[in-house]
Structure formats: structure tokens, C-alpha cells
Amino acid sequence: MFLAVVLIPFLSLLLAALQPAGTPLTGFAWPRGIHLENFGHAWSAAGFGTLLRSSAVIALSVVPAAVVCATLAGYALATMDVPGRGKLYAYLLLGLSIPVEVTVIPLYYDLRAVGLTNTVPGLALAEIGAFMPFGVFWMRAHFATMPRSLIEAARLDGASSWTTLWRVLMPSSRPAVTTLGVLYFVWSWNQFLLPLVLIQDPGRRTAPAGLGLFTGQYEVDVPLLAAATLIVIAPVVLVYLFFQRHFINGVLSGALKG
């Protein structure tokens, strides 16, 4: 049942993308022949080569930095006597309740004041900041459930906080970190509003933002739009399939500990 709910939208997109270009569609319809040229036309018309490369650069800039920052902050808040850590953690959790739409305009003016609009570093910093509340919450919850005896034994052996994290806790934290990394990649890749507002140069926009502009140009050509959509979501599906085992283990581990 749940598998059908997930696969039916993908099947619908695939069947639509294989129809002849310009075919009006209102539901499921088996294609009359396989028209793979729709993918080539969508790729060239939207310039997906440049768009996908831009999305990849941003995602690869955001994910490692965000995962490292969230891991360090979660570890500190869960295991160390940080002054005011309760208030700091509550402040971070407020970020989970603030929609990105509320912050995007002030964020644009702040980044413009320091010359970071229309740049990859500016967009990467904005996404890292937007993703940090959930990441800190996720990693703090993970480290808080780990046996305190491990940490105390490491400290008795003279291990520093840095050594305790990377040598003692991280080997068993791989599923949680991998899950967070996959989620960050999906969120960064699918981000639409921030790239649309912070990046004005069409050549630097991400794939979802480019897809939005492409939709406005070809809104009546459903097969072409379906092909473009499949091109944009393909990297997300491939990343999830590659890390599927670690992702599921991390989610289940978090659910069981919770």
C-alpha cells in the first residue's frame, strides 16, 4: 500500500514524459511509443547542464559544513556543561518554528550589505543557517542517548573532548550522521525560494529554480514538463538509493531511542 503511494506519482511522471511532445494529458495514459527525445529537448531548452552543476556545487558546499557544525553543536549541548546551554538550545529550537518565507527578505538585505547576494557562498551560508536548528536537535538527541559510561571512561583515560567525539562516539554515530547528511542534501537540492531570491544571475541558479522558469515557458507541454521534472529529481533519488541502508538505520535508531 505505502509502496504504491510512493511509486504511483513517479510512474505517472514517467508515462507522461514518454508521450509525444505537446500531447494533452489528464491522467494515466500508456505512451504511444517511447519518446526519449523529450529529455534531450528539456535538457537543452532549460540549460540543465549548468543548472545541475550549480545545484551540485551548492549542495556539496552546504552538506559537509552543515553536518560538521550540527554534529559539534549537538555533541557540546548533549555532553558538556556549556554555560546557558538550556537557553541556547531553546533559542535554536525556535528556528524550527520560523518559516523560511519570513526570513528571506531580511536575509536578502543583510547579505546584500556585505556583498554576498548572487554568490554561491552567500546562498550556502543562508542554507546552512536555515538547516542548523533541525541538525542540532537531531544530533543532540542522538548523543544524549549514548551511554554516559563511554564518555566517562574516555575522560578517565585522559582523552580530550575532541578525541572522545571522533574516536569513541563517531564510529557508532555513522547512521545518524548519514541520515542527517541525506536529509540536508535533499533539502538543499530541492530549495527553491532562497536561490530564487538570492541568485539573480540565470546562469547561477539551481535546478529547481530553473525548473520553475521552464514551467512558465512550457506550461501547456505536459510531456516536456514531466521530462524536466524527472531530470531535476533524479540526483535526489540516486543519493537516497545509494545511502538507503544507512538512512533507514539512522531513522529507526532515532525512533527506538526516542
PAZAPA-4460 file (N, C-alpha, C; in steps of 0.05 Angstrom, whole numbers, plus 32768, in hexadecimal, padded with zeros to 4 digits):
% residues 258
    n_x    n_y    n_z   ca_x   ca_y   ca_z    c_x    c_y    c_z   seq   type   mol
   8011   7FE8   8000   8000   8000   8000   8011   8019   8000     1      M     A
   8024   801B   8014   8035   8032   8015   8048   8034   7FFD     2      F     A
   8051   801C   7FF3   8062   801C   7FDC   8053   8028   7FC3     3      L     A
   803A   8021   7FC1   802A   802B   7FAB   8026   8049   7FAC     4      A     A
   8022   8053   7FC5   801F   8070   7FC9   8038   807F   7FC0     5      V     A
   8050   8073   7FC5   8069   8080   7FBD   806E   807D   7F9F     6      V     A
   8069   8066   7F94   8071   8060   7F78   805D   806C   7F63     7      L     A
   8044   806E   7F6A   8030   8077   7F57   8037   8093   7F4B     8      I     A
   803E   80A7   7F5C   8046   80C1   7F50   805E   80BF   7F3D     9      P     A
   8072   80AF   7F44   8089   80AC   7F32   8081   809E   7F18    10      F     A
   806F   808A   7F1A   8066   807C   7F02   8056   808F   7EF1    11      L     A
   8046   80A0   7EFD   8036   80B3   7EEE   8048   80C7   7EDF    12      S     A
   805D   80D1   7EED   8070   80E3   7EDF   807E   80D5   7EC8    13      L     A
   8087   80BC   7ECD   8096   80AE   7EB8   8084   80A9   7E9F    14      L     A
   806C   80A0   7EA4   8059   809B   7E8D   8054   80B5   7E7E    15      L     A
   8051   80CB   7E8D   804C   80E5   7E80   8064   80EE   7E70    16      A     A
   807D   80E9   7E7A   8095   80F2   7E6D   809A   80E2   7E53    17      A     A
   808F   80CA   7E51   8093   80BA   7E39   807E   80BF   7E23    18      L     A
   806B   80D0   7E29   8057   80D7   7E15   8063   80E9   7E00    19      Q     A
   8056   80EB   7DE8   8060   80FF   7DD4   805D   811B   7DDF    20      P     A
   8071   812C   7DD9   8071   8148   7DE3   8057   8156   7DDA    21      A     A
   804C   8165   7DED   8033   8174   7DE7   801A   8165   7DEB    22      G     A
   801B   814B   7DF3   8004   813B   7DF7   7FF4   8144   7E10    23      T     A
   7FDB   814B   7E0D   7FCB   8153   7E25   7FC5   813A   7E36    24      P     A
   7FCB   813C   7E50   7FC7   8126   7E62   7FB6   812E   7E7A    25      L     A
   7FA4   811D   7E82   7F93   8122   7E99   7F95   810C   7EAE    26      T     A
   7FA5   80F7   7EA9   7FA7   80E1   7EBC   7FBB   80CD   7EB2    27      G     A
   7FB9   80B4   7EBC   7FCA   809E   7EB3   7FC4   8098   7E96    28      F     A
   7FD8   8096   7E86   7FD4   808E   7E6A   7FEE   8080   7E61    29      A     A
   7FEB   8068   7E55   8002   805A   7E4C   800D   8068   7E33    30      W     A
   8027   806D   7E32   8032   807D   7E1B   8030   806D   7E01    31      P     A
   802B   807D   7DEC   802B   8072   7DD1   8048   8073   7DC6    32      R     A
   8058   805F   7DCD   8074   805F   7DC6   8084   806C   7DDD    33      G     A
   809E   8069   7DDC   80AF   8074   7DF1   80BE   808C   7DE5    34      I     A
   80B8   80A4   7DEF   80C3   80BD   7DE4   80D8   80C8   7DF7    35      H     A
   80F0   80BC   7DF7   8105   80C5   7E08   8110   80E0   7E00    36      L     A
   8109   80E9   7DE8   8113   8104   7DE0   8108   811A   7DF1    37      E     A
   80F3   8115   7E01   80E9   8129   7E13   80FE   8131   7E28    38      N     A
   810E   811D   7E31   8123   8123   7E44   8139   8134   7E38    39      F     A
   8140   812E   7E1F   8155   813E   7E12   814B   815B   7E0D    40      G     A
   8132   815D   7E05   8127   8178   7E00   8126   8188   7E1A    41      H     A
   811C   817B   7E2F   811A   8189   7E49   8136   8191   7E53    42      A     A
   8149   817F   7E50   8164   8184   7E59   8170   819D   7E4C    43      W     A
   816D   819E   7E31   8179   81B5   7E22   8169   81CE   7E26    44      S     A
   814F   81CD   7E26   813E   81E5   7E28   8141   81F3   7E43    45      A     A
   8143   81E3   7E58   8145   81EF   7E73   8162   81F4   7E7B    46      A     A
   8175   81E8   7E6C   8192   81EB   7E74   8197   81DC   7E8E    47      G     A
   818D   81C3   7E90   8190   81B4   7EA8   81AD   81AC   7EAE    48      F     A
   81BE   81AC   7E9B   81DA   81A6   7EA0   81E6   81BA   7EB4    49      G     A
   81E1   81D4   7EAF   81EB   81E9   7EC0   81DC   81EA   7EDB    50      T     A
   81C2   81E5   7EDA   81B1   81E6   7EF2   81B8   81D0   7F05    51      L     A
   81BC   81B7   7EFA   81C3   81A1   7F0B   81DF   81A4   7F17    52      L     A
   81F1   81AF   7F08   820C   81B4   7F12   820B   81C8   7F29    53      R     A
   81FB   81DD   7F26   81F8   81F1   7F3B   81EC   81E5   7F54    54      S     A
   81D7   81D4   7F51   81CB   81C7   7F68   81DE   81B5   7F76    55      S     A
   81EF   81A7   7F66   8202   8194   7F72   8217   81A3   7F82    56      A     A
   8221   81BA   7F77   8235   81CA   7F85   822A   81D4   7FA0    57      V     A
   8211   81DE   7F9F   8205   81E8   7FB8   8200   81D2   7FCC    58      I     A
   81F5   81BC   7FC3   81EF   81A6   7FD5   8209   819B   7FE2    59      A     A
   821E   8198   7FD1   8238   818E   7FDC   8246   81A2   7FEE    60      L     A
   823E   81BB   7FEC   8249   81CF   7FFE   8239   81D0   8018    61      S     A
   821F   81CB   8016   820E   81CE   802E   820F   81B5   803F    62      V     A
   820D   819D   8033   8209   8185   8043   8221   817F   8056    63      V     A
   823A   817E   804C   8250   8178   805F   8252   818C   8076    64      P     A
   8250   81A6   806F   8253   81BB   8083   823C   81BA   8097    65      A     A
   8224   81B6   808E   820D   81B5   809F   820D   819D   80B2    66      A     A
   8215   8186   80A7   8217   816D   80B7   822C   8170   80CD    67      V     A
   8243   817B   80C6   8259   817F   80DA   8250   8192   80F0    68      V     A
   8244   81A9   80E8   823B   81BC   80FC   8225   81B1   810E    69      C     A
   8212   81A3   8102   81FC   8197   8112   8207   8181   8125    70      A     A
   821A   8172   811B   8226   815D   812C   8235   8168   8144    71      T     A
   8245   817D   813F   8254   8189   8155   8241   8196   8169    72      L     A
   822D   81A5   815F   821B   81B2   8171   820A   819E   8181    73      A     A
   8201   8189   8173   81F1   8175   8181   8201   8166   8196    74      G     A
   821A   8161   8190   822C   8153   81A3   8231   8165   81BC    75      Y     A
   8236   817F   81B7   823B   8191   81CD   8222   8194   81DF    76      A     A
   820B   8197   81D3   81F2   819C   81E2   81E9   8183   81F1    77      L     A
   81F1   816B   81E7   81E8   8152   81F4   81FC   8149   8209    78      A     A
   8215   814F   8207   8229   8142   8219   823A   8155   8229    79      T     A
   8239   816F   8223   824A   8182   8231   8239   8195   8242    80      M     A
   8246   81A0   8256   8239   81B4   8267   823D   81D0   825B    81      D     A
   8230   81D4   8245   8232   81EE   8237   8221   8203   8246    82      V     A
   822C   821A   824D   821D   822F   825B   8204   8237   824B    83      P     A
   81ED   8236   8258   81D4   823D   824B   81CB   822B   8235    84      G     A
   81D3   8212   8236   81CD   8200   8220   81AF   81FB   821D    85      R     A
   81A0   81FC   8233   8183   81F9   8231   8176   820F   8221    86      G     A
   817E   8228   8227   8173   823F   8218   817D   823F   81FB    87      K     A
   8196   8237   81F7   81A1   8236   81DC   8192   8222   81CB    88      L     A
   818D   820A   81D7   817F   81F5   81C9   8162   81FE   81C3    89      Y     A
   8155   820B   81D6   8139   8215   81D2   8139   8229   81BB    90      A     A
   814E   823A   81BA   8150   824E   81A5   8153   8241   818A    91      Y     A
   8163   822C   8189   8166   821E   816F   814C   8210   8167    92      L     A
   813D   8205   817A   8124   81F8   8173   8110   820B   8168    93      L     A
   8112   8225   816F   8100   8239   8163   8102   823A   8145    94      L     A
   811A   8233   813B   811E   8233   811E   810D   821E   8110    95      G     A
   8105   8209   811E   80F4   81F5   8112   80D8   8200   810D    96      L     A
   80D0   8214   811B   80B5   821F   8119   80B3   8238   8107    97      S     A
   80C9   8241   80FD   80CA   825A   80ED   80CB   8252   80CF    98      I     A
   80B7   8258   80BF   80B8   8251   80A2   80CE   8260   8094    99      P     A
   80DA   8254   8080   80EE   8262   8070   80E3   827A   8063   100      V     A
   80C9   827A   805B   80BD   8290   804E   80BE   82AA   805E   101      E     A
   80BE   82A7   8079   80BE   82BE   808B   80DA   82CB   808B   102      V     A
   80EE   82BC   8087   810A   82C6   808A   8117   82CD   8070   103      T     A
   810C   82C5   805A   811B   82C7   8041   811F   82E4   8039   104      V     A
   810C   82F6   803D   8110   8312   8036   8125   8320   8047   105      I     A
   8123   831E   8062   8139   8329   8073   8154   831D   806C   106      P     A
   8154   8303   8067   816D   82F5   8060   8179   8300   8046   107      L     A
   8168   8306   8033   8172   8312   801A   8180   832C   801F   108      Y     A
   8174   833E   802E   8180   8358   8033   819A   8356   8044   109      Y     A
   819A   8343   8057   81B2   833F   8067   81C9   8335   8055   110      D     A
   81C4   8322   8044   81D9   8317   8032   81E1   832C   801D   111      L     A
   81CE   833C   8014   81D5   8350   8001   81E8   8365   800D   112      R     A
   81E4   836B   8027   81F4   837F   8035   8211   8376   8036   113      A     A
   8217   835C   8036   8232   8352   8037   823B   8347   801C   114      V     A
   822C   834C   8008   8234   8344   7FED   8232   8326   7FE7   115      G     A
   8220   8318   7FF4   821E   82FB   7FF1   8206   82F2   7FE1   116      L     A
   81F6   8304   7FD7   81E0   82FC   7FC6   81EB   82F4   7FAB   117      T     A
   81DD   82E2   7F9D   81E5   82D9   7F83   81FF   82CA   7F83   118      N     A
   8205   82BE   7F9A   821E   82AE   7F9D   8218   8293   7FAA   119      T     A
   8229   8280   7FA3   8226   8265   7FAF   822B   8266   7FCD   120      V     A
   8240   8274   7FD7   8244   8275   7FF4   822C   8281   8003   121      P     A
   8220   8295   7FF8   8209   82A2   8005   81F1   828F   8008   122      G     A
   81EB   8281   7FF2   81D5   826D   7FF2   81DC   8256   8005   123      L     A
   81F5   824D   8004   81FD   8237   8015   81FA   823E   8033   124      A     A
   8203   8256   803A   8200   825F   8056   81E3   8261   805F   125      L     A
   81D2   826B   804D   81B6   826D   8053   81A9   8251   8057   126      A     A
   81B0   823E   8047   81A5   8223   804A   81B0   8215   8063   127      E     A
   81C9   8219   8069   81D5   820D   8081   81C6   8218   809A   128      I     A
   81C2   8232   809A   81B3   823E   80B1   8197   8234   80B3   129      G     A
   818A   8230   809C   816E   8227   809C   816C   820A   80A5   130      A     A
   8181   81FA   809F   8180   81DD   80A6   818A   81D7   80C2   131      F     A
   8197   81EA   80CE   81A5   81E4   80E7   8193   81DD   80FF   132      M     A
   817C   81EA   8102   816B   81E2   8119   8164   81C4   811A   133      P     A
   815B   81B9   8103   8154   819D   8103   816D   818C   8107   134      F     A
   8183   8193   80FB   819B   8183   80FD   81A5   8182   811A   135      G     A
   81A5   8198   8128   81AD   8198   8144   819A   8188   8155   136      V     A
   8180   818B   8150   816C   817B   815E   8170   815D   815A   137      F     A
   8176   8155   8141   8179   8139   813A   8192   812E   8147   138      W     A
   81A9   813C   8145   81C2   8131   8150   81C2   8133   816E   139      M     A
   81B7   8147   817A   81B6   8148   8197   81A5   8131   81A2   140      R     A
   818F   812B   8195   817E   8115   819E   818D   80FA   819C   141      A     A
   819E   80F8   8187   81AD   80DF   8183   81C3   80DC   8199   142      H     A
   81D2   80F2   819D   81E8   80F0   81B1   81DD   80ED   81CD   143      F     A
   81C5   80F9   81D2   81BA   80F8   81ED   81B2   80DB   81F5   144      A     A
   81AD   80CA   81E1   81A4   80AF   81E7   81BB   809B   81E8   145      T     A
   81D3   80A4   81E2   81EA   8092   81E3   81F3   808E   8200   146      M     A
   81FE   8076   8206   8205   8070   8222   8219   8084   822D   147      P     A
   8213   808F   8245   8225   80A2   8251   823F   8094   825A   148      R     A
   823E   807A   825E   8256   806B   8266   826C   806D   8251   149      S     A
   8264   806E   8238   8278   8070   8222   8287   808A   8225   150      L     A
   8279   80A0   8229   8285   80BA   822B   8296   80BC   8244   151      I     A
   828C   80B2   825A   829B   80B4   8273   82B4   80A2   8273   152      E     A
   82B2   808B   8266   82CA   8079   8264   82DF   8086   8253   153      A     A
   82D6   8093   823D   82EA   80A1   822C   82F7   80B8   823A   154      A     A
   82E9   80C6   824B   82F4   80DD   8259   8307   80D3   826F   155      R     A
   8300   80BC   827C   8312   80B1   8290   832C   80A8   8283   156      L     A
   832B   809F   826A   8343   8097   825C   8353   80AE   8251   157      D     A
   834A   80C7   8257   8359   80DE   824E   8352   80E9   8233   158      G     A
   833C   80DF   8227   8334   80E8   820C   8328   8104   820E   159      A     A
   832F   8115   81FB   8323   812F   81FA   8306   812D   81EF   160      S     A
   82F8   8143   81F0   82DC   8143   81E5   82DD   813D   81C7   161      S     A
   82F1   8148   81B9   82F3   8143   819C   82F8   8125   8197   162      W     A
   830A   8119   81A6   8310   80FD   81A2   82F8   80EB   81AA   163      T     A
   82EA   80F3   81BF   82D2   80E4   81C7   82BD   80E4   81B1   164      T     A
   82BA   80FB   81A4   82A6   80FD   818E   82AE   80EC   8177   165      L     A
   82C6   80EF   816C   82CD   80E3   8153   82D6   80C6   8156   166      W     A
   82E2   80BF   816C   82EC   80A3   8170   82D8   8091   817E   167      R     A
   82C8   809C   818F   82B6   808B   81A0   8299   808C   8196   168      V     A
   828E   80A4   8191   8272   80A6   818B   826C   80A4   816D   169      L     A
   827D   80AF   815C   8276   80B1   8140   8274   8095   8132   170      M     A
   8284   8081   8139   8281   8067   812B   8265   805C   812E   171      P     A
   8258   8060   8144   823C   8056   8148   8228   806A   8140   172      S     A
   8230   8082   8137   821E   8097   812F   821B   8099   8111   173      S     A
   8227   8087   8102   8226   8089   80E5   820A   808A   80DA   174      R     A
   81F8   8078   80E3   81DC   8079   80D7   81CF   8094   80DC   175      P     A
   81D2   80A0   80F4   81C5   80BA   80FA   81D1   80D0   80E8   176      A     A
   81EB   80D0   80E5   81F9   80E4   80D5   81F1   80E1   80B8   177      V     A
   81F1   80C8   80AE   81EA   80C3   8092   81CD   80CC   808C   178      T     A
   81BB   80C5   809F   819F   80CE   809B   819D   80EC   809A   179      T     A
   81AB   80FA   80AB   81AA   8117   80AB   81B6   8121   8091   180      L     A
   81CC   8115   8087   81D8   811E   806E   81C5   811A   8057   181      G     A
   81B7   8104   8056   81A3   80FF   8040   818D   8113   8041   182      V     A
   8183   8118   8059   816D   812C   805C   8177   8148   8053   183      L     A
   818F   814F   805B   8199   8169   8053   819D   816B   8035   184      Y     A
   81A6   8155   8028   81A9   8155   800B   818E   8159   7FFE   185      F     A
   817A   814A   8007   815F   814C   7FFB   8154   8169   7FFE   186      V     A
   8157   8174   8016   814D   818F   801B   815C   81A4   800B   187      W     A
   8176   81A1   8009   8186   81B4   7FFA   817F   81B2   7FDC   188      S     A
   817D   819A   7FD2   8178   8196   7FB5   815C   81A1   7FAE   189      W     A
   8148   819C   7FC0   812D   81A4   7FBA   8126   81C1   7FC2   190      N     A
   813A   81CF   7FCD   8135   81EA   7FD6   812E   81FC   7FBE   191      Q     A
   8118   820A   7FC0   810E   821A   7FA9   810F   8238   7FAF   192      F     A
   8104   8240   7FC6   8100   825C   7FCC   811B   826B   7FD0   193      L     A
   812D   825F   7FE0   8146   826D   7FE6   8156   8271   7FCC   194      L     A
   815B   825D   7FBB   8169   8262   7FA2   815B   8276   7F90   195      P     A
   8141   8275   7F90   8132   8288   7F7F   8136   82A5   7F87   196      L     A
   8137   82AA   7FA1   8139   82C5   7FAB   8156   82CE   7FAC   197      V     A
   8168   82BC   7FB5   8184   82C4   7FBA   8196   82C3   7FA1   198      L     A
   818D   82B4   7F8D   819D   82B1   7F74   818D   82BD   7F5D   199      I     A
   8196   82D4   7F52   8188   82E1   7F3C   8193   82D8   7F21   200      Q     A
   81AC   82CF   7F20   81B9   82C7   7F07   81AD   82AC   7EFE   201      D     A
   819F   82AB   7EE7   8193   8292   7EDE   81A8   827B   7EDB   202      P     A
   81C1   8282   7ED5   81D5   826E   7ED2   81DF   8261   7EEC   203      G     A
   81D8   826E   7F03   81E0   8263   7F1D   81C9   8257   7F2C   204      R     A
   81B1   8258   7F21   819A   824D   7F2F   819B   822F   7F31   205      R     A
   818C   8224   7F44   818C   8207   7F49   8177   81FA   7F37   206      T     A
   8177   81DF   7F37   8165   81D0   7F25   8148   81D5   7F2C   207      A     A
   813F   81D4   7F46   8123   81DA   7F4B   811A   81F6   7F43   208      P     A
   812B   820A   7F47   8125   8225   7F3E   8123   8227   7F20   209      A     A
   8135   8219   7F12   8134   8218   7EF5   811B   820A   7EEB   210      G     A
   8114   81F4   7EFA   80FB   81E6   7EF2   80E3   81F7   7EF5   211      L     A
   80E2   8209   7F09   80CC   821B   7F0D   80C9   822E   7EF5   212      G     A
   80E0   8239   7EEB   80DF   824A   7ED4   80D7   823A   7EBB   213      L     A
   80E1   8222   7EB9   80DB   8211   7EA2   80BD   820A   7EA1   214      F     A
   80B1   8206   7EB8   8095   8200   7EBA   8084   8218   7EAF   215      T     A
   808D   8230   7EB5   807F   8247   7EAA   8080   8249   7E8C   216      G     A
   8095   823F   7E80   8098   8240   7E63   8089   822A   7E54   217      Q     A
   8087   8212   7E61   807C   81FB   7E54   8065   81EF   7E64   218      Y     A
   8054   8201   7E6F   803F   81F8   7E82   802A   81E6   7E75   219      E     A
   8027   81E7   7E5A   8013   81D7   7E4D   801F   81BD   7E42   220      V     A
   8039   81BA   7E42   8046   81A2   7E37   804C   818F   7E4E   221      D     A
   8039   817F   7E56   803C   816D   7E6D   8052   8159   7E6A   222      V     A
   8055   814B   7E53   806B   8138   7E51   8087   8145   7E55   223      P     A
   808A   815D   7E4A   80A4   816B   7E4E   80A8   8173   7E6B   224      L     A
   8094   817C   7E78   8096   8183   7E94   809C   816A   7EA5   225      L     A
   808F   8154   7E9F   8094   813B   7EAE   80B1   8132   7EAA   226      A     A
   80BB   8134   7E92   80D7   812D   7E8D   80EA   813F   7E9D   227      A     A
   80E5   8159   7E9D   80F5   816C   7EAC   80F4   8166   7ECA   228      A     A
   80DD   815F   7ED4   80DA   8159   7EF1   80EA   8140   7EF8   229      T     A
   80E9   812C   7EE7   80F9   8113   7EED   8117   8119   7EEC   230      L     A
   811F   812A   7EDB   813C   8132   7EDA   8144   813E   7EF5   231      I     A
   8133   8150   7F00   813A   815E   7F18   813A   814C   7F30   232      V     A
   8127   8139   7F32   8125   8128   7F4A   8137   8110   7F48   233      I     A
   8143   810A   7F31   8153   80F2   7F2F   816B   80F1   7F42   234      A     A
   817A   8107   7F46   8190   8106   7F59   8187   8100   7F76   235      P     A
   8170   810A   7F7E   8166   8105   7F99   815F   80E8   7F9D   236      V     A
   8152   80DC   7F88   814B   80C0   7F8A   8164   80AE   7F8B   237      V     A
   8178   80B5   7F7B   8191   80A5   7F7A   81A0   80A7   7F95   238      L     A
   81A1   80BF   7FA1   81AF   80C2   7FBA   81A0   80B1   7FD0   239      V     A
   8186   80B3   7FD0   8176   80A3   7FE4   817B   8085   7FE0   240      Y     A
   817A   807C   7FC7   817E   805F   7FC2   819A   8056   7FCB   241      L     A
   81AE   8067   7FC7   81C9   8060   7FCE   81CD   805E   7FEC   242      F     A
   81C0   8071   7FFB   81C3   8071   8018   81AA   8066   8026   243      F     A
   819A   8056   8018   8181   804D   8023   8184   803D   803D   244      Q     A
   8198   802B   803E   819B   801A   8055   81A2   802B   806E   245      R     A
   81B6   803D   806A   81BE   804E   8081   81A7   8061   8089   246      H     A
   8198   806B   8075   8182   807D   807B   816C   8070   808C   247      F     A
   8165   8058   8084   8150   8049   8092   815A   8042   80AE   248      I     A
   8173   8039   80B0   817E   8033   80CB   817F   804B   80DD   249      N     A
   8185   8062   80D2   8186   807A   80E2   816A   8082   80EC   250      G     A
   8157   8081   80DA   813B   8088   80E2   8130   8075   80F7   251      V     A
   8135   805A   80F2   812B   8047   8105   8139   8049   8120   252      L     A
   8153   804F   811F   8163   8052   8138   8158   806A   8148   253      S     A
   8153   8080   813A   8148   8097   8148   812C   8092   8153   254      G     A
   811C   8083   8144   8101   807D   814E   8101   806B   8167   255      A     A
   8113   8057   8166   8115   8045   817C   8120   8052   8195   256      L     A
   8134   8063   8192   813F   8072   81A8   812B   8086   81B3   257      K     A
   811C   8092   81A1   8109   80A5   81AA   80F3   8098   81BA   258      G     A
***
